[in-house]
């Protein structure tokens, strides 16, 4: 279990969607649980046939976030310098 390693952690915990992390973050309010966009994106890909327009829009927005992340990486920005003005 992650509890011994994260019980004193404060900040954002980025995970793959395993439900155990969500319940852990509810227990420790100083931790904000964030879902990995790569894992979230899969559900939009799977729903393309059922909801083509909504899936398309979601995938385009996720692509825009990936582009921003790529730009930041290419610029070599790190730490607090990544914060928006």
N, CA, C and O atoms as a Maestro MAE file, in Angstrom:
{
 s_m_m2io_version
 :::
 2.0.0
}

f_m_ct {
 s_m_title
 :::
 protein
 m_atom[340] {
  # First column is atom index #
  i_m_mmod_type
  r_m_x_coord
  r_m_y_coord
  r_m_z_coord
  i_m_residue_number
  s_m_chain_name
  s_m_pdb_residue_name
  s_m_pdb_atom_name
  i_m_atomic_number
  :::
  1 25 0.844 -1.198 0.000 1 A "UNK " " N  " 7
  2 3 0.000 0.000 0.000 1 A "UNK " " CA " 6
  3 2 0.877 1.245 0.000 1 A "UNK " " C  " 6
  4 15 2.014 1.221 0.472 1 A "UNK " " O  " 8
  5 25 0.339 2.318 -0.529 2 A "UNK " " N  " 7
  6 3 1.073 3.578 -0.666 2 A "UNK " " CA " 6
  7 2 1.089 4.409 0.613 2 A "UNK " " C  " 6
  8 15 1.891 5.334 0.740 2 A "UNK " " O  " 8
  9 25 0.232 4.096 1.538 3 A "UNK " " N  " 7
  10 3 0.073 4.949 2.714 3 A "UNK " " CA " 6
  11 2 1.376 5.256 3.447 3 A "UNK " " C  " 6
  12 15 1.607 6.423 3.763 3 A "UNK " " O  " 8
  13 25 2.234 4.291 3.735 4 A "UNK " " N  " 7
  14 3 3.477 4.633 4.439 4 A "UNK " " CA " 6
  15 2 4.340 5.634 3.677 4 A "UNK " " C  " 6
  16 15 5.098 6.390 4.285 4 A "UNK " " O  " 8
  17 25 4.229 5.643 2.377 5 A "UNK " " N  " 7
  18 3 5.074 6.512 1.555 5 A "UNK " " CA " 6
  19 2 4.464 7.886 1.322 5 A "UNK " " C  " 6
  20 15 5.191 8.856 1.108 5 A "UNK " " O  " 8
  21 25 3.148 7.982 1.360 6 A "UNK " " N  " 7
  22 3 2.490 9.235 0.985 6 A "UNK " " CA " 6
  23 2 1.740 9.936 2.108 6 A "UNK " " C  " 6
  24 15 1.221 11.032 1.895 6 A "UNK " " O  " 8
  25 25 1.664 9.350 3.286 7 A "UNK " " N  " 7
  26 3 0.834 9.948 4.335 7 A "UNK " " CA " 6
  27 2 1.286 11.347 4.734 7 A "UNK " " C  " 6
  28 15 0.472 12.129 5.224 7 A "UNK " " O  " 8
  29 25 2.559 11.687 4.540 8 A "UNK " " N  " 7
  30 3 3.051 13.026 4.866 8 A "UNK " " CA " 6
  31 2 3.178 13.925 3.634 8 A "UNK " " C  " 6
  32 15 3.625 15.068 3.735 8 A "UNK " " O  " 8
  33 25 2.788 13.407 2.487 9 A "UNK " " N  " 7
  34 3 2.893 14.156 1.230 9 A "UNK " " CA " 6
  35 2 1.822 15.233 1.158 9 A "UNK " " C  " 6
  36 15 0.688 15.027 1.592 9 A "UNK " " O  " 8
  37 25 2.192 16.384 0.607 10 A "UNK " " N  " 7
  38 3 1.242 17.466 0.333 10 A "UNK " " CA " 6
  39 2 1.421 17.873 -1.110 10 A "UNK " " C  " 6
  40 15 2.541 18.152 -1.538 10 A "UNK " " O  " 8
  41 25 0.351 17.913 -1.864 11 A "UNK " " N  " 7
  42 3 0.432 18.327 -3.253 11 A "UNK " " CA " 6
  43 2 -0.491 17.522 -4.145 11 A "UNK " " C  " 6
  44 15 -1.494 16.974 -3.687 11 A "UNK " " O  " 8
  45 25 -0.146 17.455 -5.414 12 A "UNK " " N  " 7
  46 3 -0.960 16.769 -6.411 12 A "UNK " " CA " 6
  47 2 -0.372 15.389 -6.665 12 A "UNK " " C  " 6
  48 15 0.819 15.248 -6.943 12 A "UNK " " O  " 8
  49 25 -1.222 14.380 -6.566 13 A "UNK " " N  " 7
  50 3 -0.835 13.005 -6.851 13 A "UNK " " CA " 6
  51 2 -1.438 12.605 -8.197 13 A "UNK " " C  " 6
  52 15 -2.648 12.418 -8.318 13 A "UNK " " O  " 8
  53 25 -0.590 12.482 -9.183 14 A "UNK " " N  " 7
  54 3 -1.016 12.118 -10.536 14 A "UNK " " CA " 6
  55 2 -0.968 10.599 -10.662 14 A "UNK " " C  " 6
  56 15 0.085 9.987 -10.482 14 A "UNK " " O  " 8
  57 25 -2.131 9.984 -10.976 15 A "UNK " " N  " 7
  58 3 -2.202 8.521 -10.998 15 A "UNK " " CA " 6
  59 2 -2.832 8.005 -12.287 15 A "UNK " " C  " 6
  60 15 -3.308 8.763 -13.132 15 A "UNK " " O  " 8
  61 25 -2.811 6.684 -12.395 16 A "UNK " " N  " 7
  62 3 -3.350 6.003 -13.557 16 A "UNK " " CA " 6
  63 2 -4.834 5.662 -13.433 16 A "UNK " " C  " 6
  64 15 -5.381 4.995 -14.311 16 A "UNK " " O  " 8
  65 25 -5.480 6.092 -12.393 17 A "UNK " " N  " 7
  66 3 -6.901 5.847 -12.235 17 A "UNK " " CA " 6
  67 2 -7.244 4.702 -11.300 17 A "UNK " " C  " 6
  68 15 -8.422 4.410 -11.092 17 A "UNK " " O  " 8
  69 25 -6.246 4.051 -10.734 18 A "UNK " " N  " 7
  70 3 -6.517 2.992 -9.770 18 A "UNK " " CA " 6
  71 2 -7.352 3.569 -8.633 18 A "UNK " " C  " 6
  72 15 -6.962 4.567 -8.028 18 A "UNK " " O  " 8
  73 25 -8.491 2.959 -8.335 19 A "UNK " " N  " 7
  74 3 -9.442 3.515 -7.369 19 A "UNK " " CA " 6
  75 2 -8.873 3.631 -5.960 19 A "UNK " " C  " 6
  76 15 -9.343 4.454 -5.174 19 A "UNK " " O  " 8
  77 25 -7.893 2.843 -5.634 20 A "UNK " " N  " 7
  78 3 -7.281 2.933 -4.315 20 A "UNK " " CA " 6
  79 2 -6.678 4.297 -4.040 20 A "UNK " " C  " 6
  80 15 -6.678 4.758 -2.899 20 A "UNK " " O  " 8
  81 25 -6.164 4.948 -5.076 21 A "UNK " " N  " 7
  82 3 -5.595 6.281 -4.895 21 A "UNK " " CA " 6
  83 2 -6.675 7.306 -4.562 21 A "UNK " " C  " 6
  84 15 -6.460 8.191 -3.734 21 A "UNK " " O  " 8
  85 25 -7.818 7.189 -5.196 22 A "UNK " " N  " 7
  86 3 -8.909 8.134 -4.933 22 A "UNK " " CA " 6
  87 2 -9.356 8.048 -3.476 22 A "UNK " " C  " 6
  88 15 -9.538 9.076 -2.825 22 A "UNK " " O  " 8
  89 25 -9.532 6.847 -2.966 23 A "UNK " " N  " 7
  90 3 -9.952 6.704 -1.573 23 A "UNK " " CA " 6
  91 2 -8.850 7.171 -0.619 23 A "UNK " " C  " 6
  92 15 -9.140 7.731 0.438 23 A "UNK " " O  " 8
  93 25 -7.610 6.945 -0.985 24 A "UNK " " N  " 7
  94 3 -6.487 7.411 -0.179 24 A "UNK " " CA " 6
  95 2 -6.497 8.937 -0.103 24 A "UNK " " C  " 6
  96 15 -6.295 9.506 0.969 24 A "UNK " " O  " 8
  97 25 -6.730 9.595 -1.231 25 A "UNK " " N  " 7
  98 3 -6.721 11.059 -1.261 25 A "UNK " " CA " 6
  99 2 -7.902 11.652 -0.507 25 A "UNK " " C  " 6
  100 15 -7.805 12.768 0.002 25 A "UNK " " O  " 8
  101 25 -8.996 10.943 -0.425 26 A "UNK " " N  " 7
  102 3 -10.125 11.407 0.399 26 A "UNK " " CA " 6
  103 2 -9.745 11.391 1.875 26 A "UNK " " C  " 6
  104 15 -10.159 12.260 2.643 26 A "UNK " " O  " 8
  105 25 -8.960 10.402 2.257 27 A "UNK " " N  " 7
  106 3 -8.523 10.272 3.644 27 A "UNK " " CA " 6
  107 2 -7.532 11.368 4.016 27 A "UNK " " C  " 6
  108 15 -7.579 11.895 5.127 27 A "UNK " " O  " 8
  109 25 -6.641 11.714 3.099 28 A "UNK " " N  " 7
  110 3 -5.618 12.730 3.332 28 A "UNK " " CA " 6
  111 2 -5.941 13.962 2.483 28 A "UNK " " C  " 6
  112 15 -5.553 14.041 1.318 28 A "UNK " " O  " 8
  113 25 -6.636 14.896 3.066 29 A "UNK " " N  " 7
  114 3 -7.145 16.072 2.344 29 A "UNK " " CA " 6
  115 2 -6.057 16.998 1.813 29 A "UNK " " C  " 6
  116 15 -6.338 17.842 0.962 29 A "UNK " " O  " 8
  117 25 -4.836 16.865 2.288 30 A "UNK " " N  " 7
  118 3 -3.750 17.714 1.796 30 A "UNK " " CA " 6
  119 2 -3.228 17.239 0.444 30 A "UNK " " C  " 6
  120 15 -2.365 17.874 -0.162 30 A "UNK " " O  " 8
  121 25 -3.770 16.107 -0.019 31 A "UNK " " N  " 7
  122 3 -3.381 15.560 -1.317 31 A "UNK " " CA " 6
  123 2 -4.518 15.757 -2.308 31 A "UNK " " C  " 6
  124 15 -5.663 15.397 -2.035 31 A "UNK " " O  " 8
  125 25 -4.195 16.327 -3.449 32 A "UNK " " N  " 7
  126 3 -5.161 16.486 -4.534 32 A "UNK " " CA " 6
  127 2 -4.919 15.367 -5.539 32 A "UNK " " C  " 6
  128 15 -3.802 15.183 -6.024 32 A "UNK " " O  " 8
  129 25 -5.963 14.631 -5.841 33 A "UNK " " N  " 7
  130 3 -5.841 13.514 -6.775 33 A "UNK " " CA " 6
  131 2 -6.084 13.998 -8.197 33 A "UNK " " C  " 6
  132 15 -7.094 14.644 -8.473 33 A "UNK " " O  " 8
  133 25 -5.172 13.691 -9.087 34 A "UNK " " N  " 7
  134 3 -5.307 14.063 -10.498 34 A "UNK " " CA " 6
  135 2 -5.164 12.811 -11.363 34 A "UNK " " C  " 6
  136 15 -4.256 12.003 -11.167 34 A "UNK " " O  " 8
  137 25 -6.055 12.671 -12.295 35 A "UNK " " N  " 7
  138 3 -6.037 11.538 -13.211 35 A "UNK " " CA " 6
  139 2 -5.080 11.826 -14.358 35 A "UNK " " C  " 6
  140 15 -5.067 12.934 -14.894 35 A "UNK " " O  " 8
  141 25 -4.296 10.855 -14.728 36 A "UNK " " N  " 7
  142 3 -3.390 10.968 -15.865 36 A "UNK " " CA " 6
  143 2 -4.200 11.131 -17.150 36 A "UNK " " C  " 6
  144 15 -5.113 10.346 -17.402 36 A "UNK " " O  " 8
  145 25 -3.883 12.129 -17.958 37 A "UNK " " N  " 7
  146 3 -4.630 12.371 -19.193 37 A "UNK " " CA " 6
  147 2 -4.462 11.249 -20.208 37 A "UNK " " C  " 6
  148 15 -5.369 10.996 -21.001 37 A "UNK " " O  " 8
  149 25 -3.333 10.581 -20.196 38 A "UNK " " N  " 7
  150 3 -3.146 9.460 -21.116 38 A "UNK " " CA " 6
  151 2 -4.157 8.362 -20.822 38 A "UNK " " C  " 6
  152 15 -4.741 7.782 -21.737 38 A "UNK " " O  " 8
  153 25 -4.358 8.081 -19.547 39 A "UNK " " N  " 7
  154 3 -5.336 7.060 -19.179 39 A "UNK " " CA " 6
  155 2 -6.759 7.553 -19.412 39 A "UNK " " C  " 6
  156 15 -7.603 6.784 -19.871 39 A "UNK " " O  " 8
  157 25 -7.042 8.805 -19.110 40 A "UNK " " N  " 7
  158 3 -8.378 9.363 -19.335 40 A "UNK " " CA " 6
  159 2 -8.718 9.393 -20.818 40 A "UNK " " C  " 6
  160 15 -9.852 9.121 -21.211 40 A "UNK " " O  " 8
  161 25 -7.739 9.721 -21.625 41 A "UNK " " N  " 7
  162 3 -7.934 9.836 -23.068 41 A "UNK " " CA " 6
  163 2 -8.467 8.542 -23.672 41 A "UNK " " C  " 6
  164 15 -9.257 8.570 -24.616 41 A "UNK " " O  " 8
  165 25 -8.039 7.425 -23.134 42 A "UNK " " N  " 7
  166 3 -8.473 6.120 -23.652 42 A "UNK " " CA " 6
  167 2 -9.986 5.974 -23.647 42 A "UNK " " C  " 6
  168 15 -10.557 5.374 -24.558 42 A "UNK " " O  " 8
  169 25 -10.637 6.520 -22.625 43 A "UNK " " N  " 7
  170 3 -12.088 6.396 -22.536 43 A "UNK " " CA " 6
  171 2 -12.777 7.218 -23.625 43 A "UNK " " C  " 6
  172 15 -13.830 6.825 -24.127 43 A "UNK " " O  " 8
  173 25 -12.197 8.338 -23.984 44 A "UNK " " N  " 7
  174 3 -12.763 9.127 -25.083 44 A "UNK " " CA " 6
  175 2 -12.572 8.425 -26.421 44 A "UNK " " C  " 6
  176 15 -13.447 8.478 -27.286 44 A "UNK " " O  " 8
  177 25 -11.431 7.770 -26.589 45 A "UNK " " N  " 7
  178 3 -11.196 6.997 -27.816 45 A "UNK " " CA " 6
  179 2 -12.214 5.864 -27.902 45 A "UNK " " C  " 6
  180 15 -12.773 5.608 -28.969 45 A "UNK " " O  " 8
  181 25 -12.453 5.188 -26.786 46 A "UNK " " N  " 7
  182 3 -13.417 4.079 -26.760 46 A "UNK " " CA " 6
  183 2 -14.845 4.532 -27.044 46 A "UNK " " C  " 6
  184 15 -15.657 3.747 -27.536 46 A "UNK " " O  " 8
  185 25 -15.156 5.783 -26.741 47 A "UNK " " N  " 7
  186 3 -16.528 6.272 -26.911 47 A "UNK " " CA " 6
  187 2 -16.771 6.942 -28.261 47 A "UNK " " C  " 6
  188 15 -17.850 7.486 -28.495 47 A "UNK " " O  " 8
  189 25 -15.782 6.909 -29.147 48 A "UNK " " N  " 7
  190 3 -15.914 7.609 -30.435 48 A "UNK " " CA " 6
  191 2 -17.124 7.149 -31.243 48 A "UNK " " C  " 6
  192 15 -17.789 7.977 -31.865 48 A "UNK " " O  " 8
  193 25 -17.423 5.870 -31.250 49 A "UNK " " N  " 7
  194 3 -18.567 5.381 -32.028 49 A "UNK " " CA " 6
  195 2 -19.891 5.799 -31.405 49 A "UNK " " C  " 6
  196 15 -20.834 6.137 -32.120 49 A "UNK " " O  " 8
  197 25 -19.966 5.779 -30.090 50 A "UNK " " N  " 7
  198 3 -21.208 6.122 -29.393 50 A "UNK " " CA " 6
  199 2 -21.459 7.624 -29.361 50 A "UNK " " C  " 6
  200 15 -22.604 8.061 -29.483 50 A "UNK " " O  " 8
  201 25 -20.422 8.406 -29.201 51 A "UNK " " N  " 7
  202 3 -20.533 9.872 -29.087 51 A "UNK " " CA " 6
  203 2 -19.440 10.530 -29.917 51 A "UNK " " C  " 6
  204 15 -18.495 11.085 -29.356 51 A "UNK " " O  " 8
  205 25 -19.550 10.479 -31.240 52 A "UNK " " N  " 7
  206 3 -18.448 10.955 -32.078 52 A "UNK " " CA " 6
  207 2 -18.105 12.434 -31.904 52 A "UNK " " C  " 6
  208 15 -16.925 12.783 -31.856 52 A "UNK " " O  " 8
  209 25 -19.091 13.295 -31.809 53 A "UNK " " N  " 7
  210 3 -18.810 14.738 -31.691 53 A "UNK " " CA " 6
  211 2 -18.179 15.084 -30.352 53 A "UNK " " C  " 6
  212 15 -17.192 15.817 -30.294 53 A "UNK " " O  " 8
  213 25 -18.749 14.559 -29.283 54 A "UNK " " N  " 7
  214 3 -18.207 14.846 -27.945 54 A "UNK " " CA " 6
  215 2 -16.806 14.263 -27.803 54 A "UNK " " C  " 6
  216 15 -15.917 14.898 -27.235 54 A "UNK " " O  " 8
  217 25 -16.616 13.060 -28.319 55 A "UNK " " N  " 7
  218 3 -15.293 12.432 -28.249 55 A "UNK " " CA " 6
  219 2 -14.268 13.228 -29.036 55 A "UNK " " C  " 6
  220 15 -13.139 13.425 -28.586 55 A "UNK " " O  " 8
  221 25 -14.668 13.683 -30.210 56 A "UNK " " N  " 7
  222 3 -13.762 14.477 -31.055 56 A "UNK " " CA " 6
  223 2 -13.334 15.748 -30.326 56 A "UNK " " C  " 6
  224 15 -12.153 16.093 -30.304 56 A "UNK " " O  " 8
  225 25 -14.296 16.437 -29.733 57 A "UNK " " N  " 7
  226 3 -13.986 17.682 -29.018 57 A "UNK " " CA " 6
  227 2 -13.042 17.414 -27.838 57 A "UNK " " C  " 6
  228 15 -12.066 18.137 -27.638 57 A "UNK " " O  " 8
  229 25 -13.343 16.374 -27.069 58 A "UNK " " N  " 7
  230 3 -12.492 16.048 -25.915 58 A "UNK " " CA " 6
  231 2 -11.076 15.695 -26.354 58 A "UNK " " C  " 6
  232 15 -10.105 16.146 -25.747 58 A "UNK " " O  " 8
  233 25 -10.958 14.894 -27.405 59 A "UNK " " N  " 7
  234 3 -9.635 14.495 -27.881 59 A "UNK " " CA " 6
  235 2 -8.847 15.686 -28.431 59 A "UNK " " C  " 6
  236 15 -7.626 15.748 -28.286 59 A "UNK " " O  " 8
  237 25 -9.550 16.632 -29.064 60 A "UNK " " N  " 7
  238 3 -8.865 17.838 -29.542 60 A "UNK " " CA " 6
  239 2 -8.356 18.678 -28.377 60 A "UNK " " C  " 6
  240 15 -7.246 19.207 -28.432 60 A "UNK " " O  " 8
  241 25 -9.159 18.803 -27.325 61 A "UNK " " N  " 7
  242 3 -8.733 19.574 -26.150 61 A "UNK " " CA " 6
  243 2 -7.552 18.907 -25.448 61 A "UNK " " C  " 6
  244 15 -6.613 19.581 -25.025 61 A "UNK " " O  " 8
  245 25 -7.603 17.600 -25.327 62 A "UNK " " N  " 7
  246 3 -6.481 16.877 -24.724 62 A "UNK " " CA " 6
  247 2 -5.232 17.065 -25.582 62 A "UNK " " C  " 6
  248 15 -4.134 17.237 -25.054 62 A "UNK " " O  " 8
  249 25 -5.399 17.033 -26.903 63 A "UNK " " N  " 7
  250 3 -4.273 17.266 -27.810 63 A "UNK " " CA " 6
  251 2 -3.666 18.642 -27.605 63 A "UNK " " C  " 6
  252 15 -2.447 18.800 -27.674 63 A "UNK " " O  " 8
  253 25 -4.505 19.643 -27.354 64 A "UNK " " N  " 7
  254 3 -4.000 20.996 -27.092 64 A "UNK " " CA " 6
  255 2 -3.176 21.025 -25.806 64 A "UNK " " C  " 6
  256 15 -2.144 21.694 -25.740 64 A "UNK " " O  " 8
  257 25 -3.634 20.296 -24.781 65 A "UNK " " N  " 7
  258 3 -2.857 20.244 -23.530 65 A "UNK " " CA " 6
  259 2 -1.518 19.545 -23.759 65 A "UNK " " C  " 6
  260 15 -0.490 19.970 -23.231 65 A "UNK " " O  " 8
  261 25 -1.536 18.480 -24.543 66 A "UNK " " N  " 7
  262 3 -0.282 17.793 -24.870 66 A "UNK " " CA " 6
  263 2 0.680 18.729 -25.595 66 A "UNK " " C  " 6
  264 15 1.890 18.674 -25.374 66 A "UNK " " O  " 8
  265 25 0.143 19.590 -26.462 67 A "UNK " " N  " 7
  266 3 0.973 20.536 -27.214 67 A "UNK " " CA " 6
  267 2 1.635 21.521 -26.249 67 A "UNK " " C  " 6
  268 15 2.828 21.801 -26.368 67 A "UNK " " O  " 8
  269 25 0.871 22.042 -25.304 68 A "UNK " " N  " 7
  270 3 1.431 22.971 -24.307 68 A "UNK " " CA " 6
  271 2 2.534 22.267 -23.508 68 A "UNK " " C  " 6
  272 15 3.603 22.833 -23.279 68 A "UNK " " O  " 8
  273 25 2.264 21.045 -23.094 69 A "UNK " " N  " 7
  274 3 3.263 20.284 -22.349 69 A "UNK " " CA " 6
  275 2 4.530 20.081 -23.177 69 A "UNK " " C  " 6
  276 15 5.641 20.202 -22.660 69 A "UNK " " O  " 8
  277 25 4.363 19.776 -24.449 70 A "UNK " " N  " 7
  278 3 5.507 19.580 -25.333 70 A "UNK " " CA " 6
  279 2 6.306 20.871 -25.496 70 A "UNK " " C  " 6
  280 15 7.537 20.850 -25.493 70 A "UNK " " O  " 8
  281 25 5.601 21.994 -25.639 71 A "UNK " " N  " 7
  282 3 6.272 23.293 -25.759 71 A "UNK " " CA " 6
  283 2 7.086 23.607 -24.505 71 A "UNK " " C  " 6
  284 15 8.214 24.091 -24.592 71 A "UNK " " O  " 8
  285 25 6.506 23.330 -23.347 72 A "UNK " " N  " 7
  286 3 7.213 23.576 -22.084 72 A "UNK " " CA " 6
  287 2 8.466 22.705 -22.013 72 A "UNK " " C  " 6
  288 15 9.539 23.174 -21.631 72 A "UNK " " O  " 8
  289 25 8.320 21.443 -22.381 73 A "UNK " " N  " 7
  290 3 9.457 20.524 -22.346 73 A "UNK " " CA " 6
  291 2 10.563 20.993 -23.287 73 A "UNK " " C  " 6
  292 15 11.740 20.957 -22.929 73 A "UNK " " O  " 8
  293 25 10.191 21.429 -24.484 74 A "UNK " " N  " 7
  294 3 11.181 21.891 -25.464 74 A "UNK " " CA " 6
  295 2 11.912 23.140 -24.994 74 A "UNK " " C  " 6
  296 15 13.075 23.347 -25.338 74 A "UNK " " O  " 8
  297 25 11.232 23.975 -24.208 75 A "UNK " " N  " 7
  298 3 11.846 25.197 -23.695 75 A "UNK " " CA " 6
  299 2 12.749 24.915 -22.492 75 A "UNK " " C  " 6
  300 15 13.517 25.778 -22.067 75 A "UNK " " O  " 8
  301 25 12.650 23.709 -21.955 76 A "UNK " " N  " 7
  302 3 13.473 23.354 -20.807 76 A "UNK " " CA " 6
  303 2 13.029 24.008 -19.509 76 A "UNK " " C  " 6
  304 15 13.817 24.127 -18.570 76 A "UNK " " O  " 8
  305 25 11.775 24.433 -19.449 77 A "UNK " " N  " 7
  306 3 11.250 25.081 -18.251 77 A "UNK " " CA " 6
  307 2 11.056 24.023 -17.164 77 A "UNK " " C  " 6
  308 15 10.568 22.925 -17.430 77 A "UNK " " O  " 8
  309 25 11.448 24.372 -15.934 78 A "UNK " " N  " 7
  310 3 11.337 23.425 -14.829 78 A "UNK " " CA " 6
  311 2 10.802 24.107 -13.580 78 A "UNK " " C  " 6
  312 15 10.822 25.333 -13.467 78 A "UNK " " O  " 8
  313 25 10.329 23.302 -12.652 79 A "UNK " " N  " 7
  314 3 9.909 23.772 -11.327 79 A "UNK " " CA " 6
  315 2 8.878 24.880 -11.371 79 A "UNK " " C  " 6
  316 15 7.945 24.858 -12.174 79 A "UNK " " O  " 8
  317 25 9.068 25.869 -10.474 80 A "UNK " " N  " 7
  318 3 8.119 26.974 -10.347 80 A "UNK " " CA " 6
  319 2 8.042 27.834 -11.604 80 A "UNK " " C  " 6
  320 15 7.070 28.567 -11.790 80 A "UNK " " O  " 8
  321 25 9.052 27.754 -12.470 81 A "UNK " " N  " 7
  322 3 9.034 28.529 -13.707 81 A "UNK " " CA " 6
  323 2 7.914 28.071 -14.638 81 A "UNK " " C  " 6
  324 15 7.576 28.784 -15.583 81 A "UNK " " O  " 8
  325 25 7.327 26.887 -14.389 82 A "UNK " " N  " 7
  326 3 6.220 26.392 -15.205 82 A "UNK " " CA " 6
  327 2 4.907 27.092 -14.857 82 A "UNK " " C  " 6
  328 15 3.955 27.043 -15.635 82 A "UNK " " O  " 8
  329 25 4.851 27.743 -13.691 83 A "UNK " " N  " 7
  330 3 3.618 28.401 -13.254 83 A "UNK " " CA " 6
  331 2 3.257 29.517 -14.231 83 A "UNK " " C  " 6
  332 15 4.122 30.203 -14.774 83 A "UNK " " O  " 8
  333 25 1.966 29.671 -14.432 84 A "UNK " " N  " 7
  334 3 1.485 30.742 -15.301 84 A "UNK " " CA " 6
  335 2 1.651 32.090 -14.610 84 A "UNK " " C  " 6
  336 15 1.595 32.169 -13.383 84 A "UNK " " O  " 8
  337 25 1.856 33.147 -15.386 85 A "UNK " " N  " 7
  338 3 2.007 34.488 -14.772 85 A "UNK " " CA " 6
  339 2 0.739 34.950 -14.096 85 A "UNK " " C  " 6
  340 15 0.702 36.046 -13.537 85 A "UNK " " O  " 8
  :::
 }
 m_bond[339] {
  # First column is bond index #
  i_m_from
  i_m_to
  i_m_order
  :::
  1 1 2 1
  2 2 3 1
  3 3 4 2
  4 3 5 1
  5 5 6 1
  6 6 7 1
  7 7 8 2
  8 7 9 1
  9 9 10 1
  10 10 11 1
  11 11 12 2
  12 11 13 1
  13 13 14 1
  14 14 15 1
  15 15 16 2
  16 15 17 1
  17 17 18 1
  18 18 19 1
  19 19 20 2
  20 19 21 1
  21 21 22 1
  22 22 23 1
  23 23 24 2
  24 23 25 1
  25 25 26 1
  26 26 27 1
  27 27 28 2
  28 27 29 1
  29 29 30 1
  30 30 31 1
  31 31 32 2
  32 31 33 1
  33 33 34 1
  34 34 35 1
  35 35 36 2
  36 35 37 1
  37 37 38 1
  38 38 39 1
  39 39 40 2
  40 39 41 1
  41 41 42 1
  42 42 43 1
  43 43 44 2
  44 43 45 1
  45 45 46 1
  46 46 47 1
  47 47 48 2
  48 47 49 1
  49 49 50 1
  50 50 51 1
  51 51 52 2
  52 51 53 1
  53 53 54 1
  54 54 55 1
  55 55 56 2
  56 55 57 1
  57 57 58 1
  58 58 59 1
  59 59 60 2
  60 59 61 1
  61 61 62 1
  62 62 63 1
  63 63 64 2
  64 63 65 1
  65 65 66 1
  66 66 67 1
  67 67 68 2
  68 67 69 1
  69 69 70 1
  70 70 71 1
  71 71 72 2
  72 71 73 1
  73 73 74 1
  74 74 75 1
  75 75 76 2
  76 75 77 1
  77 77 78 1
  78 78 79 1
  79 79 80 2
  80 79 81 1
  81 81 82 1
  82 82 83 1
  83 83 84 2
  84 83 85 1
  85 85 86 1
  86 86 87 1
  87 87 88 2
  88 87 89 1
  89 89 90 1
  90 90 91 1
  91 91 92 2
  92 91 93 1
  93 93 94 1
  94 94 95 1
  95 95 96 2
  96 95 97 1
  97 97 98 1
  98 98 99 1
  99 99 100 2
  100 99 101 1
  101 101 102 1
  102 102 103 1
  103 103 104 2
  104 103 105 1
  105 105 106 1
  106 106 107 1
  107 107 108 2
  108 107 109 1
  109 109 110 1
  110 110 111 1
  111 111 112 2
  112 111 113 1
  113 113 114 1
  114 114 115 1
  115 115 116 2
  116 115 117 1
  117 117 118 1
  118 118 119 1
  119 119 120 2
  120 119 121 1
  121 121 122 1
  122 122 123 1
  123 123 124 2
  124 123 125 1
  125 125 126 1
  126 126 127 1
  127 127 128 2
  128 127 129 1
  129 129 130 1
  130 130 131 1
  131 131 132 2
  132 131 133 1
  133 133 134 1
  134 134 135 1
  135 135 136 2
  136 135 137 1
  137 137 138 1
  138 138 139 1
  139 139 140 2
  140 139 141 1
  141 141 142 1
  142 142 143 1
  143 143 144 2
  144 143 145 1
  145 145 146 1
  146 146 147 1
  147 147 148 2
  148 147 149 1
  149 149 150 1
  150 150 151 1
  151 151 152 2
  152 151 153 1
  153 153 154 1
  154 154 155 1
  155 155 156 2
  156 155 157 1
  157 157 158 1
  158 158 159 1
  159 159 160 2
  160 159 161 1
  161 161 162 1
  162 162 163 1
  163 163 164 2
  164 163 165 1
  165 165 166 1
  166 166 167 1
  167 167 168 2
  168 167 169 1
  169 169 170 1
  170 170 171 1
  171 171 172 2
  172 171 173 1
  173 173 174 1
  174 174 175 1
  175 175 176 2
  176 175 177 1
  177 177 178 1
  178 178 179 1
  179 179 180 2
  180 179 181 1
  181 181 182 1
  182 182 183 1
  183 183 184 2
  184 183 185 1
  185 185 186 1
  186 186 187 1
  187 187 188 2
  188 187 189 1
  189 189 190 1
  190 190 191 1
  191 191 192 2
  192 191 193 1
  193 193 194 1
  194 194 195 1
  195 195 196 2
  196 195 197 1
  197 197 198 1
  198 198 199 1
  199 199 200 2
  200 199 201 1
  201 201 202 1
  202 202 203 1
  203 203 204 2
  204 203 205 1
  205 205 206 1
  206 206 207 1
  207 207 208 2
  208 207 209 1
  209 209 210 1
  210 210 211 1
  211 211 212 2
  212 211 213 1
  213 213 214 1
  214 214 215 1
  215 215 216 2
  216 215 217 1
  217 217 218 1
  218 218 219 1
  219 219 220 2
  220 219 221 1
  221 221 222 1
  222 222 223 1
  223 223 224 2
  224 223 225 1
  225 225 226 1
  226 226 227 1
  227 227 228 2
  228 227 229 1
  229 229 230 1
  230 230 231 1
  231 231 232 2
  232 231 233 1
  233 233 234 1
  234 234 235 1
  235 235 236 2
  236 235 237 1
  237 237 238 1
  238 238 239 1
  239 239 240 2
  240 239 241 1
  241 241 242 1
  242 242 243 1
  243 243 244 2
  244 243 245 1
  245 245 246 1
  246 246 247 1
  247 247 248 2
  248 247 249 1
  249 249 250 1
  250 250 251 1
  251 251 252 2
  252 251 253 1
  253 253 254 1
  254 254 255 1
  255 255 256 2
  256 255 257 1
  257 257 258 1
  258 258 259 1
  259 259 260 2
  260 259 261 1
  261 261 262 1
  262 262 263 1
  263 263 264 2
  264 263 265 1
  265 265 266 1
  266 266 267 1
  267 267 268 2
  268 267 269 1
  269 269 270 1
  270 270 271 1
  271 271 272 2
  272 271 273 1
  273 273 274 1
  274 274 275 1
  275 275 276 2
  276 275 277 1
  277 277 278 1
  278 278 279 1
  279 279 280 2
  280 279 281 1
  281 281 282 1
  282 282 283 1
  283 283 284 2
  284 283 285 1
  285 285 286 1
  286 286 287 1
  287 287 288 2
  288 287 289 1
  289 289 290 1
  290 290 291 1
  291 291 292 2
  292 291 293 1
  293 293 294 1
  294 294 295 1
  295 295 296 2
  296 295 297 1
  297 297 298 1
  298 298 299 1
  299 299 300 2
  300 299 301 1
  301 301 302 1
  302 302 303 1
  303 303 304 2
  304 303 305 1
  305 305 306 1
  306 306 307 1
  307 307 308 2
  308 307 309 1
  309 309 310 1
  310 310 311 1
  311 311 312 2
  312 311 313 1
  313 313 314 1
  314 314 315 1
  315 315 316 2
  316 315 317 1
  317 317 318 1
  318 318 319 1
  319 319 320 2
  320 319 321 1
  321 321 322 1
  322 322 323 1
  323 323 324 2
  324 323 325 1
  325 325 326 1
  326 326 327 1
  327 327 328 2
  328 327 329 1
  329 329 330 1
  330 330 331 1
  331 331 332 2
  332 331 333 1
  333 333 334 1
  334 334 335 1
  335 335 336 2
  336 335 337 1
  337 337 338 1
  338 338 339 1
  339 339 340 2
  :::
 }
}
